[in-house]
């Protein structure tokens, strides 16, 4: 028997990517880190731009942009997983 034929027999028993619980857990754990990372990146960019230009409002602007980007990506991922 050729190895390709054995692989095809076993492939029918492996759950699809959407049904695999480890893949689902990995996707949702990634979502748990998505929002804090977006907020942190926005804050850091704003902080360094404030230092570079001598202002005090860019930290808040980029912090809000990071929060918005995090929520948008969170909603996109949740919509994609619900389909």
mmCIF file of the N, C-alpha and C atoms, coordinates in Angstrom:
data_MODEL
# 
_entry.id   MODEL 
# 
loop_
_atom_site.group_PDB 
_atom_site.id 
_atom_site.type_symbol 
_atom_site.label_atom_id 
_atom_site.label_alt_id 
_atom_site.label_comp_id 
_atom_site.label_asym_id 
_atom_site.label_entity_id 
_atom_site.label_seq_id 
_atom_site.pdbx_PDB_ins_code 
_atom_site.Cartn_x 
_atom_site.Cartn_y 
_atom_site.Cartn_z 
_atom_site.occupancy 
_atom_site.B_iso_or_equiv 
_atom_site.pdbx_formal_charge 
_atom_site.auth_seq_id 
_atom_site.auth_comp_id 
_atom_site.auth_asym_id 
_atom_site.auth_atom_id 
_atom_site.pdbx_PDB_model_num 
ATOM 1   N N  . UNK A 1 1  ? 0.844   -1.169 0.000  1.00 0.00 ? 1  UNK A N  1 
ATOM 2   C CA . UNK A 1 1  ? 0.000   0.000  0.000  1.00 0.00 ? 1  UNK A CA 1 
ATOM 3   C C  . UNK A 1 1  ? 0.894   1.239  0.000  1.00 0.00 ? 1  UNK A C  1 
ATOM 4   N N  . UNK A 1 2  ? 0.536   2.232  -0.796 1.00 0.00 ? 2  UNK A N  1 
ATOM 5   C CA . UNK A 1 2  ? 1.336   3.448  -0.891 1.00 0.00 ? 2  UNK A CA 1 
ATOM 6   C C  . UNK A 1 2  ? 1.002   4.389  0.268  1.00 0.00 ? 2  UNK A C  1 
ATOM 7   N N  . UNK A 1 3  ? 1.956   5.191  0.710  1.00 0.00 ? 3  UNK A N  1 
ATOM 8   C CA . UNK A 1 3  ? 1.692   6.101  1.839  1.00 0.00 ? 3  UNK A CA 1 
ATOM 9   C C  . UNK A 1 3  ? 0.591   7.106  1.557  1.00 0.00 ? 3  UNK A C  1 
ATOM 10  N N  . UNK A 1 4  ? 0.447   7.536  0.311  1.00 0.00 ? 4  UNK A N  1 
ATOM 11  C CA . UNK A 1 4  ? -0.588  8.525  0.008  1.00 0.00 ? 4  UNK A CA 1 
ATOM 12  C C  . UNK A 1 4  ? -1.975  7.946  0.251  1.00 0.00 ? 4  UNK A C  1 
ATOM 13  N N  . UNK A 1 5  ? -2.151  6.662  -0.011 1.00 0.00 ? 5  UNK A N  1 
ATOM 14  C CA . UNK A 1 5  ? -3.458  6.056  0.210  1.00 0.00 ? 5  UNK A CA 1 
ATOM 15  C C  . UNK A 1 5  ? -3.772  5.944  1.694  1.00 0.00 ? 5  UNK A C  1 
ATOM 16  N N  . UNK A 1 6  ? -2.768  5.645  2.509  1.00 0.00 ? 6  UNK A N  1 
ATOM 17  C CA . UNK A 1 6  ? -2.985  5.592  3.954  1.00 0.00 ? 6  UNK A CA 1 
ATOM 18  C C  . UNK A 1 6  ? -3.348  6.966  4.492  1.00 0.00 ? 6  UNK A C  1 
ATOM 19  N N  . UNK A 1 7  ? -2.704  7.984  3.971  1.00 0.00 ? 7  UNK A N  1 
ATOM 20  C CA . UNK A 1 7  ? -2.982  9.331  4.442  1.00 0.00 ? 7  UNK A CA 1 
ATOM 21  C C  . UNK A 1 7  ? -4.422  9.720  4.115  1.00 0.00 ? 7  UNK A C  1 
ATOM 22  N N  . UNK A 1 8  ? -4.890  9.346  2.956  1.00 0.00 ? 8  UNK A N  1 
ATOM 23  C CA . UNK A 1 8  ? -6.257  9.690  2.572  1.00 0.00 ? 8  UNK A CA 1 
ATOM 24  C C  . UNK A 1 8  ? -7.280  8.975  3.436  1.00 0.00 ? 8  UNK A C  1 
ATOM 25  N N  . UNK A 1 9  ? -7.003  7.775  3.838  1.00 0.00 ? 9  UNK A N  1 
ATOM 26  C CA . UNK A 1 9  ? -7.937  7.067  4.724  1.00 0.00 ? 9  UNK A CA 1 
ATOM 27  C C  . UNK A 1 9  ? -8.017  7.743  6.078  1.00 0.00 ? 9  UNK A C  1 
ATOM 28  N N  . UNK A 1 10 ? -6.880  8.140  6.611  1.00 0.00 ? 10 UNK A N  1 
ATOM 29  C CA . UNK A 1 10 ? -6.851  8.774  7.926  1.00 0.00 ? 10 UNK A CA 1 
ATOM 30  C C  . UNK A 1 10 ? -7.363  10.208 7.873  1.00 0.00 ? 10 UNK A C  1 
ATOM 31  N N  . UNK A 1 11 ? -7.289  10.849 6.721  1.00 0.00 ? 11 UNK A N  1 
ATOM 32  C CA . UNK A 1 11 ? -7.738  12.238 6.615  1.00 0.00 ? 11 UNK A CA 1 
ATOM 33  C C  . UNK A 1 11 ? -9.239  12.347 6.835  1.00 0.00 ? 11 UNK A C  1 
ATOM 34  N N  . UNK A 1 12 ? -9.974  11.309 6.554  1.00 0.00 ? 12 UNK A N  1 
ATOM 35  C CA . UNK A 1 12 ? -11.420 11.357 6.748  1.00 0.00 ? 12 UNK A CA 1 
ATOM 36  C C  . UNK A 1 12 ? -11.774 11.381 8.232  1.00 0.00 ? 12 UNK A C  1 
ATOM 37  N N  . UNK A 1 13 ? -10.914 10.873 9.083  1.00 0.00 ? 13 UNK A N  1 
ATOM 38  C CA . UNK A 1 13 ? -11.197 10.822 10.520 1.00 0.00 ? 13 UNK A CA 1 
ATOM 39  C C  . UNK A 1 13 ? -10.790 12.108 11.245 1.00 0.00 ? 13 UNK A C  1 
ATOM 40  N N  . UNK A 1 14 ? -9.914  12.898 10.654 1.00 0.00 ? 14 UNK A N  1 
ATOM 41  C CA . UNK A 1 14 ? -9.437  14.129 11.291 1.00 0.00 ? 14 UNK A CA 1 
ATOM 42  C C  . UNK A 1 14 ? -10.526 15.189 11.167 1.00 0.00 ? 14 UNK A C  1 
ATOM 43  N N  . UNK A 1 15 ? -10.869 15.877 12.278 1.00 0.00 ? 15 UNK A N  1 
ATOM 44  C CA . UNK A 1 15 ? -11.910 16.900 12.187 1.00 0.00 ? 15 UNK A CA 1 
ATOM 45  C C  . UNK A 1 15 ? -11.446 18.070 11.324 1.00 0.00 ? 15 UNK A C  1 
ATOM 46  N N  . UNK A 1 16 ? -12.395 18.742 10.711 1.00 0.00 ? 16 UNK A N  1 
ATOM 47  C CA . UNK A 1 16 ? -12.085 19.909 9.897  1.00 0.00 ? 16 UNK A CA 1 
ATOM 48  C C  . UNK A 1 16 ? -11.527 21.006 10.789 1.00 0.00 ? 16 UNK A C  1 
ATOM 49  N N  . UNK A 1 17 ? -10.930 22.040 10.154 1.00 0.00 ? 17 UNK A N  1 
ATOM 50  C CA . UNK A 1 17 ? -10.327 23.123 10.931 1.00 0.00 ? 17 UNK A CA 1 
ATOM 51  C C  . UNK A 1 17 ? -11.343 23.839 11.802 1.00 0.00 ? 17 UNK A C  1 
ATOM 52  N N  . UNK A 1 18 ? -12.572 23.984 11.319 1.00 0.00 ? 18 UNK A N  1 
ATOM 53  C CA . UNK A 1 18 ? -13.594 24.672 12.114 1.00 0.00 ? 18 UNK A CA 1 
ATOM 54  C C  . UNK A 1 18 ? -14.055 23.841 13.297 1.00 0.00 ? 18 UNK A C  1 
ATOM 55  N N  . UNK A 1 19 ? -13.939 22.528 13.206 1.00 0.00 ? 19 UNK A N  1 
ATOM 56  C CA . UNK A 1 19 ? -14.402 21.656 14.282 1.00 0.00 ? 19 UNK A CA 1 
ATOM 57  C C  . UNK A 1 19 ? -13.295 21.283 15.261 1.00 0.00 ? 19 UNK A C  1 
ATOM 58  N N  . UNK A 1 20 ? -12.063 21.547 14.907 1.00 0.00 ? 20 UNK A N  1 
ATOM 59  C CA . UNK A 1 20 ? -10.938 21.171 15.754 1.00 0.00 ? 20 UNK A CA 1 
ATOM 60  C C  . UNK A 1 20 ? -10.913 22.077 16.990 1.00 0.00 ? 20 UNK A C  1 
ATOM 61  N N  . UNK A 1 21 ? -11.068 21.521 18.184 1.00 0.00 ? 21 UNK A N  1 
ATOM 62  C CA . UNK A 1 21 ? -11.138 22.369 19.387 1.00 0.00 ? 21 UNK A CA 1 
ATOM 63  C C  . UNK A 1 21 ? -9.836  23.101 19.690 1.00 0.00 ? 21 UNK A C  1 
ATOM 64  N N  . UNK A 1 22 ? -8.703  22.518 19.344 1.00 0.00 ? 22 UNK A N  1 
ATOM 65  C CA . UNK A 1 22 ? -7.441  23.210 19.610 1.00 0.00 ? 22 UNK A CA 1 
ATOM 66  C C  . UNK A 1 22 ? -7.280  24.439 18.715 1.00 0.00 ? 22 UNK A C  1 
ATOM 67  N N  . UNK A 1 23 ? -7.697  24.342 17.473 1.00 0.00 ? 23 UNK A N  1 
ATOM 68  C CA . UNK A 1 23 ? -7.633  25.506 16.582 1.00 0.00 ? 23 UNK A CA 1 
ATOM 69  C C  . UNK A 1 23 ? -8.595  26.593 17.045 1.00 0.00 ? 23 UNK A C  1 
ATOM 70  N N  . UNK A 1 24 ? -9.773  26.207 17.492 1.00 0.00 ? 24 UNK A N  1 
ATOM 71  C CA . UNK A 1 24 ? -10.732 27.188 17.998 1.00 0.00 ? 24 UNK A CA 1 
ATOM 72  C C  . UNK A 1 24 ? -10.183 27.874 19.243 1.00 0.00 ? 24 UNK A C  1 
ATOM 73  N N  . UNK A 1 25 ? -9.587  27.093 20.132 1.00 0.00 ? 25 UNK A N  1 
ATOM 74  C CA . UNK A 1 25 ? -9.021  27.667 21.346 1.00 0.00 ? 25 UNK A CA 1 
ATOM 75  C C  . UNK A 1 25 ? -7.886  28.634 21.009 1.00 0.00 ? 25 UNK A C  1 
ATOM 76  N N  . UNK A 1 26 ? -7.054  28.254 20.051 1.00 0.00 ? 26 UNK A N  1 
ATOM 77  C CA . UNK A 1 26 ? -5.962  29.131 19.642 1.00 0.00 ? 26 UNK A CA 1 
ATOM 78  C C  . UNK A 1 26 ? -6.459  30.429 19.038 1.00 0.00 ? 26 UNK A C  1 
ATOM 79  N N  . UNK A 1 27 ? -7.510  30.343 18.238 1.00 0.00 ? 27 UNK A N  1 
ATOM 80  C CA . UNK A 1 27 ? -8.062  31.552 17.622 1.00 0.00 ? 27 UNK A CA 1 
ATOM 81  C C  . UNK A 1 27 ? -8.633  32.484 18.686 1.00 0.00 ? 27 UNK A C  1 
ATOM 82  N N  . UNK A 1 28 ? -9.363  31.936 19.652 1.00 0.00 ? 28 UNK A N  1 
ATOM 83  C CA . UNK A 1 28 ? -9.965  32.786 20.670 1.00 0.00 ? 28 UNK A CA 1 
ATOM 84  C C  . UNK A 1 28 ? -8.946  33.281 21.695 1.00 0.00 ? 28 UNK A C  1 
ATOM 85  N N  . UNK A 1 29 ? -7.897  32.531 21.943 1.00 0.00 ? 29 UNK A N  1 
ATOM 86  C CA . UNK A 1 29 ? -6.826  33.055 22.803 1.00 0.00 ? 29 UNK A CA 1 
ATOM 87  C C  . UNK A 1 29 ? -6.098  34.193 22.102 1.00 0.00 ? 29 UNK A C  1 
ATOM 88  N N  . UNK A 1 30 ? -5.972  34.094 20.793 1.00 0.00 ? 30 UNK A N  1 
ATOM 89  C CA . UNK A 1 30 ? -5.388  35.201 20.035 1.00 0.00 ? 30 UNK A CA 1 
ATOM 90  C C  . UNK A 1 30 ? -6.229  36.455 20.142 1.00 0.00 ? 30 UNK A C  1 
ATOM 91  N N  . UNK A 1 31 ? -7.537  36.292 20.179 1.00 0.00 ? 31 UNK A N  1 
ATOM 92  C CA . UNK A 1 31 ? -8.427  37.436 20.349 1.00 0.00 ? 31 UNK A CA 1 
ATOM 93  C C  . UNK A 1 31 ? -8.262  38.074 21.725 1.00 0.00 ? 31 UNK A C  1 
ATOM 94  N N  . UNK A 1 32 ? -7.938  37.277 22.717 1.00 0.00 ? 32 UNK A N  1 
ATOM 95  C CA . UNK A 1 32 ? -7.751  37.814 24.060 1.00 0.00 ? 32 UNK A CA 1 
ATOM 96  C C  . UNK A 1 32 ? -6.539  38.744 24.131 1.00 0.00 ? 32 UNK A C  1 
ATOM 97  N N  . UNK A 1 33 ? -5.558  38.507 23.283 1.00 0.00 ? 33 UNK A N  1 
ATOM 98  C CA . UNK A 1 33 ? -4.367  39.356 23.266 1.00 0.00 ? 33 UNK A CA 1 
ATOM 99  C C  . UNK A 1 33 ? -4.471  40.481 22.248 1.00 0.00 ? 33 UNK A C  1 
ATOM 100 N N  . UNK A 1 34 ? -5.444  40.434 21.366 1.00 0.00 ? 34 UNK A N  1 
ATOM 101 C CA . UNK A 1 34 ? -5.571  41.401 20.287 1.00 0.00 ? 34 UNK A CA 1 
ATOM 102 C C  . UNK A 1 34 ? -5.822  42.808 20.814 1.00 0.00 ? 34 UNK A C  1 
ATOM 103 N N  . UNK A 1 35 ? -6.827  42.977 21.630 1.00 0.00 ? 35 UNK A N  1 
ATOM 104 C CA . UNK A 1 35 ? -7.194  44.305 22.110 1.00 0.00 ? 35 UNK A CA 1 
ATOM 105 C C  . UNK A 1 35 ? -6.105  44.945 22.977 1.00 0.00 ? 35 UNK A C  1 
ATOM 106 N N  . UNK A 1 36 ? -5.548  44.250 23.962 1.00 0.00 ? 36 UNK A N  1 
ATOM 107 C CA . UNK A 1 36 ? -4.483  44.889 24.749 1.00 0.00 ? 36 UNK A CA 1 
ATOM 108 C C  . UNK A 1 36 ? -3.247  45.245 23.910 1.00 0.00 ? 36 UNK A C  1 
ATOM 109 N N  . UNK A 1 37 ? -2.927  44.424 22.932 1.00 0.00 ? 37 UNK A N  1 
ATOM 110 C CA . UNK A 1 37 ? -1.760  44.725 22.087 1.00 0.00 ? 37 UNK A CA 1 
ATOM 111 C C  . UNK A 1 37 ? -2.011  45.959 21.230 1.00 0.00 ? 37 UNK A C  1 
ATOM 112 N N  . UNK A 1 38 ? -3.206  46.082 20.671 1.00 0.00 ? 38 UNK A N  1 
ATOM 113 C CA . UNK A 1 38 ? -3.528  47.268 19.870 1.00 0.00 ? 38 UNK A CA 1 
ATOM 114 C C  . UNK A 1 38 ? -3.474  48.535 20.718 1.00 0.00 ? 38 UNK A C  1 
ATOM 115 N N  . UNK A 1 39 ? -4.001  48.455 21.916 1.00 0.00 ? 39 UNK A N  1 
ATOM 116 C CA . UNK A 1 39 ? -3.982  49.613 22.812 1.00 0.00 ? 39 UNK A CA 1 
ATOM 117 C C  . UNK A 1 39 ? -2.544  49.968 23.183 1.00 0.00 ? 39 UNK A C  1 
ATOM 118 N N  . UNK A 1 40 ? -1.742  48.976 23.480 1.00 0.00 ? 40 UNK A N  1 
ATOM 119 C CA . UNK A 1 40 ? -0.347  49.230 23.854 1.00 0.00 ? 40 UNK A CA 1 
ATOM 120 C C  . UNK A 1 40 ? 0.438   49.834 22.695 1.00 0.00 ? 40 UNK A C  1 
ATOM 121 N N  . UNK A 1 41 ? 0.259   49.317 21.501 1.00 0.00 ? 41 UNK A N  1 
ATOM 122 C CA . UNK A 1 41 ? 0.971   49.856 20.341 1.00 0.00 ? 41 UNK A CA 1 
ATOM 123 C C  . UNK A 1 41 ? 0.543   51.295 20.077 1.00 0.00 ? 41 UNK A C  1 
ATOM 124 N N  . UNK A 1 42 ? -0.747  51.583 20.169 1.00 0.00 ? 42 UNK A N  1 
ATOM 125 C CA . UNK A 1 42 ? -1.213  52.957 19.987 1.00 0.00 ? 42 UNK A CA 1 
ATOM 126 C C  . UNK A 1 42 ? -0.636  53.896 21.022 1.00 0.00 ? 42 UNK A C  1 
ATOM 127 N N  . UNK A 1 43 ? -0.583  53.460 22.266 1.00 0.00 ? 43 UNK A N  1 
ATOM 128 C CA . UNK A 1 43 ? -0.021  54.297 23.328 1.00 0.00 ? 43 UNK A CA 1 
ATOM 129 C C  . UNK A 1 43 ? 1.464   54.559 23.105 1.00 0.00 ? 43 UNK A C  1 
ATOM 130 N N  . UNK A 1 44 ? 2.206   53.528 22.757 1.00 0.00 ? 44 UNK A N  1 
ATOM 131 C CA . UNK A 1 44 ? 3.655   53.676 22.579 1.00 0.00 ? 44 UNK A CA 1 
ATOM 132 C C  . UNK A 1 44 ? 3.958   54.607 21.409 1.00 0.00 ? 44 UNK A C  1 
ATOM 133 N N  . UNK A 1 45 ? 3.237   54.447 20.302 1.00 0.00 ? 45 UNK A N  1 
ATOM 134 C CA . UNK A 1 45 ? 3.463   55.331 19.154 1.00 0.00 ? 45 UNK A CA 1 
ATOM 135 C C  . UNK A 1 45 ? 3.154   56.776 19.534 1.00 0.00 ? 45 UNK A C  1 
ATOM 136 N N  . UNK A 1 46 ? 2.028   56.994 20.208 1.00 0.00 ? 46 UNK A N  1 
ATOM 137 C CA . UNK A 1 46 ? 1.665   58.341 20.630 1.00 0.00 ? 46 UNK A CA 1 
ATOM 138 C C  . UNK A 1 46 ? 2.657   58.930 21.613 1.00 0.00 ? 46 UNK A C  1 
ATOM 139 N N  . UNK A 1 47 ? 3.140   58.115 22.528 1.00 0.00 ? 47 UNK A N  1 
ATOM 140 C CA . UNK A 1 47 ? 4.109   58.589 23.519 1.00 0.00 ? 47 UNK A CA 1 
ATOM 141 C C  . UNK A 1 47 ? 5.402   59.045 22.850 1.00 0.00 ? 47 UNK A C  1 
ATOM 142 N N  . UNK A 1 48 ? 5.910   58.252 21.927 1.00 0.00 ? 48 UNK A N  1 
ATOM 143 C CA . UNK A 1 48 ? 7.161   58.629 21.262 1.00 0.00 ? 48 UNK A CA 1 
ATOM 144 C C  . UNK A 1 48 ? 6.974   59.812 20.318 1.00 0.00 ? 48 UNK A C  1 
ATOM 145 N N  . UNK A 1 49 ? 5.819   59.935 19.703 1.00 0.00 ? 49 UNK A N  1 
ATOM 146 C CA . UNK A 1 49 ? 5.567   61.121 18.882 1.00 0.00 ? 49 UNK A CA 1 
ATOM 147 C C  . UNK A 1 49 ? 5.433   62.369 19.744 1.00 0.00 ? 49 UNK A C  1 
ATOM 148 N N  . UNK A 1 50 ? 4.844   62.228 20.932 1.00 0.00 ? 50 UNK A N  1 
ATOM 149 C CA . UNK A 1 50 ? 4.787   63.358 21.856 1.00 0.00 ? 50 UNK A CA 1 
ATOM 150 C C  . UNK A 1 50 ? 6.183   63.805 22.266 1.00 0.00 ? 50 UNK A C  1 
ATOM 151 N N  . UNK A 1 51 ? 7.052   62.863 22.546 1.00 0.00 ? 51 UNK A N  1 
ATOM 152 C CA . UNK A 1 51 ? 8.430   63.212 22.895 1.00 0.00 ? 51 UNK A CA 1 
ATOM 153 C C  . UNK A 1 51 ? 9.142   63.881 21.727 1.00 0.00 ? 51 UNK A C  1 
ATOM 154 N N  . UNK A 1 52 ? 8.906   63.366 20.515 1.00 0.00 ? 52 UNK A N  1 
ATOM 155 C CA . UNK A 1 52 ? 9.606   63.895 19.351 1.00 0.00 ? 52 UNK A CA 1 
ATOM 156 C C  . UNK A 1 52 ? 9.142   65.312 19.008 1.00 0.00 ? 52 UNK A C  1 
ATOM 157 N N  . UNK A 1 53 ? 7.851   65.592 19.131 1.00 0.00 ? 53 UNK A N  1 
ATOM 158 C CA . UNK A 1 53 ? 7.322   66.890 18.738 1.00 0.00 ? 53 UNK A CA 1 
ATOM 159 C C  . UNK A 1 53 ? 7.089   67.838 19.908 1.00 0.00 ? 53 UNK A C  1 
ATOM 160 N N  . UNK A 1 54 ? 7.257   67.375 21.129 1.00 0.00 ? 54 UNK A N  1 
ATOM 161 C CA . UNK A 1 54 ? 7.069   68.212 22.306 1.00 0.00 ? 54 UNK A CA 1 
ATOM 162 C C  . UNK A 1 54 ? 5.609   68.549 22.581 1.00 0.00 ? 54 UNK A C  1 
ATOM 163 N N  . UNK A 1 55 ? 4.717   67.652 22.241 1.00 0.00 ? 55 UNK A N  1 
ATOM 164 C CA . UNK A 1 55 ? 3.290   67.872 22.482 1.00 0.00 ? 55 UNK A CA 1 
ATOM 165 C C  . UNK A 1 55 ? 2.809   66.946 23.598 1.00 0.00 ? 55 UNK A C  1 
ATOM 166 N N  . UNK A 1 56 ? 1.511   67.056 23.918 1.00 0.00 ? 56 UNK A N  1 
ATOM 167 C CA . UNK A 1 56 ? 0.949   66.212 24.972 1.00 0.00 ? 56 UNK A CA 1 
ATOM 168 C C  . UNK A 1 56 ? -0.363  65.550 24.573 1.00 0.00 ? 56 UNK A C  1 
ATOM 169 N N  . UNK A 1 57 ? -0.844  65.802 23.373 1.00 0.00 ? 57 UNK A N  1 
ATOM 170 C CA . UNK A 1 57 ? -2.140  65.261 22.986 1.00 0.00 ? 57 UNK A CA 1 
ATOM 171 C C  . UNK A 1 57 ? -2.035  64.033 22.075 1.00 0.00 ? 57 UNK A C  1 
ATOM 172 N N  . UNK A 1 58 ? -0.882  63.786 21.493 1.00 0.00 ? 58 UNK A N  1 
ATOM 173 C CA . UNK A 1 58 ? -0.757  62.671 20.549 1.00 0.00 ? 58 UNK A CA 1 
ATOM 174 C C  . UNK A 1 58 ? -0.878  61.309 21.237 1.00 0.00 ? 58 UNK A C  1 
ATOM 175 N N  . UNK A 1 59 ? -0.492  61.229 22.487 1.00 0.00 ? 59 UNK A N  1 
ATOM 176 C CA . UNK A 1 59 ? -0.642  59.978 23.217 1.00 0.00 ? 59 UNK A CA 1 
ATOM 177 C C  . UNK A 1 59 ? -2.119  59.597 23.302 1.00 0.00 ? 59 UNK A C  1 
ATOM 178 N N  . UNK A 1 60 ? -2.947  60.559 23.626 1.00 0.00 ? 60 UNK A N  1 
ATOM 179 C CA . UNK A 1 60 ? -4.379  60.294 23.729 1.00 0.00 ? 60 UNK A CA 1 
ATOM 180 C C  . UNK A 1 60 ? -4.972  59.946 22.365 1.00 0.00 ? 60 UNK A C  1 
ATOM 181 N N  . UNK A 1 61 ? -4.568  60.657 21.330 1.00 0.00 ? 61 UNK A N  1 
ATOM 182 C CA . UNK A 1 61 ? -5.093  60.407 19.978 1.00 0.00 ? 61 UNK A CA 1 
ATOM 183 C C  . UNK A 1 61 ? -4.744  58.992 19.529 1.00 0.00 ? 61 UNK A C  1 
ATOM 184 N N  . UNK A 1 62 ? -3.484  58.609 19.682 1.00 0.00 ? 62 UNK A N  1 
ATOM 185 C CA . UNK A 1 62 ? -3.081  57.284 19.230 1.00 0.00 ? 62 UNK A CA 1 
ATOM 186 C C  . UNK A 1 62 ? -3.583  56.180 20.156 1.00 0.00 ? 62 UNK A C  1 
ATOM 187 N N  . UNK A 1 63 ? -3.787  56.492 21.410 1.00 0.00 ? 63 UNK A N  1 
ATOM 188 C CA . UNK A 1 63 ? -4.407  55.523 22.315 1.00 0.00 ? 63 UNK A CA 1 
ATOM 189 C C  . UNK A 1 63 ? -5.839  55.224 21.866 1.00 0.00 ? 63 UNK A C  1 
ATOM 190 N N  . UNK A 1 64 ? -6.582  56.260 21.516 1.00 0.00 ? 64 UNK A N  1 
ATOM 191 C CA . UNK A 1 64 ? -7.952  56.065 21.030 1.00 0.00 ? 64 UNK A CA 1 
ATOM 192 C C  . UNK A 1 64 ? -7.961  55.341 19.684 1.00 0.00 ? 64 UNK A C  1 
ATOM 193 N N  . UNK A 1 65 ? -7.000  55.639 18.819 1.00 0.00 ? 65 UNK A N  1 
ATOM 194 C CA . UNK A 1 65 ? -6.902  54.922 17.548 1.00 0.00 ? 65 UNK A CA 1 
ATOM 195 C C  . UNK A 1 65 ? -6.580  53.446 17.770 1.00 0.00 ? 65 UNK A C  1 
ATOM 196 N N  . UNK A 1 66 ? -5.734  53.142 18.741 1.00 0.00 ? 66 UNK A N  1 
ATOM 197 C CA . UNK A 1 66 ? -5.420  51.752 19.067 1.00 0.00 ? 66 UNK A CA 1 
ATOM 198 C C  . UNK A 1 66 ? -6.629  51.008 19.607 1.00 0.00 ? 66 UNK A C  1 
ATOM 199 N N  . UNK A 1 67 ? -7.406  51.675 20.452 1.00 0.00 ? 67 UNK A N  1 
ATOM 200 C CA . UNK A 1 67 ? -8.623  51.060 20.986 1.00 0.00 ? 67 UNK A CA 1 
ATOM 201 C C  . UNK A 1 67 ? -9.607  50.786 19.856 1.00 0.00 ? 67 UNK A C  1 
ATOM 202 N N  . UNK A 1 68 ? -9.788  51.753 18.978 1.00 0.00 ? 68 UNK A N  1 
ATOM 203 C CA . UNK A 1 68 ? -10.709 51.576 17.853 1.00 0.00 ? 68 UNK A CA 1 
ATOM 204 C C  . UNK A 1 68 ? -10.248 50.451 16.931 1.00 0.00 ? 68 UNK A C  1 
ATOM 205 N N  . UNK A 1 69 ? -8.949  50.411 16.642 1.00 0.00 ? 69 UNK A N  1 
ATOM 206 C CA . UNK A 1 69 ? -8.422  49.351 15.771 1.00 0.00 ? 69 UNK A CA 1 
ATOM 207 C C  . UNK A 1 69 ? -8.606  47.982 16.411 1.00 0.00 ? 69 UNK A C  1 
ATOM 208 N N  . UNK A 1 70 ? -8.401  47.890 17.707 1.00 0.00 ? 70 UNK A N  1 
ATOM 209 C CA . UNK A 1 70 ? -8.583  46.625 18.409 1.00 0.00 ? 70 UNK A CA 1 
ATOM 210 C C  . UNK A 1 70 ? -10.023 46.143 18.357 1.00 0.00 ? 70 UNK A C  1 
ATOM 211 N N  . UNK A 1 71 ? -10.974 47.045 18.581 1.00 0.00 ? 71 UNK A N  1 
ATOM 212 C CA . UNK A 1 71 ? -12.381 46.649 18.539 1.00 0.00 ? 71 UNK A CA 1 
ATOM 213 C C  . UNK A 1 71 ? -12.830 46.293 17.124 1.00 0.00 ? 71 UNK A C  1 
ATOM 214 N N  . UNK A 1 72 ? -12.349 47.026 16.135 1.00 0.00 ? 72 UNK A N  1 
ATOM 215 C CA . UNK A 1 72 ? -12.719 46.714 14.754 1.00 0.00 ? 72 UNK A CA 1 
ATOM 216 C C  . UNK A 1 72 ? -12.225 45.320 14.379 1.00 0.00 ? 72 UNK A C  1 
ATOM 217 N N  . UNK A 1 73 ? -10.985 45.031 14.711 1.00 0.00 ? 73 UNK A N  1 
ATOM 218 C CA . UNK A 1 73 ? -10.438 43.708 14.388 1.00 0.00 ? 73 UNK A CA 1 
ATOM 219 C C  . UNK A 1 73 ? -11.134 42.612 15.188 1.00 0.00 ? 73 UNK A C  1 
ATOM 220 N N  . UNK A 1 74 ? -11.491 42.907 16.419 1.00 0.00 ? 74 UNK A N  1 
ATOM 221 C CA . UNK A 1 74 ? -12.227 41.940 17.244 1.00 0.00 ? 74 UNK A CA 1 
ATOM 222 C C  . UNK A 1 74 ? -13.589 41.624 16.623 1.00 0.00 ? 74 UNK A C  1 
ATOM 223 N N  . UNK A 1 75 ? -14.311 42.649 16.180 1.00 0.00 ? 75 UNK A N  1 
ATOM 224 C CA . UNK A 1 75 ? -15.608 42.428 15.547 1.00 0.00 ? 75 UNK A CA 1 
ATOM 225 C C  . UNK A 1 75 ? -15.472 41.687 14.230 1.00 0.00 ? 75 UNK A C  1 
ATOM 226 N N  . UNK A 1 76 ? -14.439 41.992 13.456 1.00 0.00 ? 76 UNK A N  1 
ATOM 227 C CA . UNK A 1 76 ? -14.220 41.278 12.194 1.00 0.00 ? 76 UNK A CA 1 
ATOM 228 C C  . UNK A 1 76 ? -13.973 39.795 12.429 1.00 0.00 ? 76 UNK A C  1 
ATOM 229 N N  . UNK A 1 77 ? -13.156 39.487 13.393 1.00 0.00 ? 77 UNK A N  1 
ATOM 230 C CA . UNK A 1 77 ? -12.843 38.094 13.689 1.00 0.00 ? 77 UNK A CA 1 
ATOM 231 C C  . UNK A 1 77 ? -14.060 37.347 14.226 1.00 0.00 ? 77 UNK A C  1 
ATOM 232 N N  . UNK A 1 78 ? -14.835 37.999 15.070 1.00 0.00 ? 78 UNK A N  1 
ATOM 233 C CA . UNK A 1 78 ? -16.026 37.357 15.607 1.00 0.00 ? 78 UNK A CA 1 
ATOM 234 C C  . UNK A 1 78 ? -17.068 37.117 14.517 1.00 0.00 ? 78 UNK A C  1 
ATOM 235 N N  . UNK A 1 79 ? -17.211 38.051 13.580 1.00 0.00 ? 79 UNK A N  1 
ATOM 236 C CA . UNK A 1 79 ? -18.132 37.853 12.459 1.00 0.00 ? 79 UNK A CA 1 
ATOM 237 C C  . UNK A 1 79 ? -17.661 36.711 11.556 1.00 0.00 ? 79 UNK A C  1 
ATOM 238 N N  . UNK A 1 80 ? -16.362 36.613 11.338 1.00 0.00 ? 80 UNK A N  1 
ATOM 239 C CA . UNK A 1 80 ? -15.832 35.553 10.496 1.00 0.00 ? 80 UNK A CA 1 
ATOM 240 C C  . UNK A 1 80 ? -15.999 34.194 11.158 1.00 0.00 ? 80 UNK A C  1 
ATOM 241 N N  . UNK A 1 81 ? -15.873 34.130 12.471 1.00 0.00 ? 81 UNK A N  1 
ATOM 242 C CA . UNK A 1 81 ? -15.996 32.843 13.159 1.00 0.00 ? 81 UNK A CA 1 
ATOM 243 C C  . UNK A 1 81 ? -17.448 32.415 13.333 1.00 0.00 ? 81 UNK A C  1 
ATOM 244 N N  . UNK A 1 82 ? -18.380 33.356 13.285 1.00 0.00 ? 82 UNK A N  1 
ATOM 245 C CA . UNK A 1 82 ? -19.775 32.990 13.455 1.00 0.00 ? 82 UNK A CA 1 
ATOM 246 C C  . UNK A 1 82 ? -20.412 32.473 12.171 1.00 0.00 ? 82 UNK A C  1 
ATOM 247 N N  . UNK A 1 83 ? -19.770 32.712 11.044 1.00 0.00 ? 83 UNK A N  1 
ATOM 248 C CA . UNK A 1 83 ? -20.330 32.249 9.757  1.00 0.00 ? 83 UNK A CA 1 
ATOM 249 C C  . UNK A 1 83 ? -20.075 30.786 9.522  1.00 0.00 ? 83 UNK A C  1 
# 
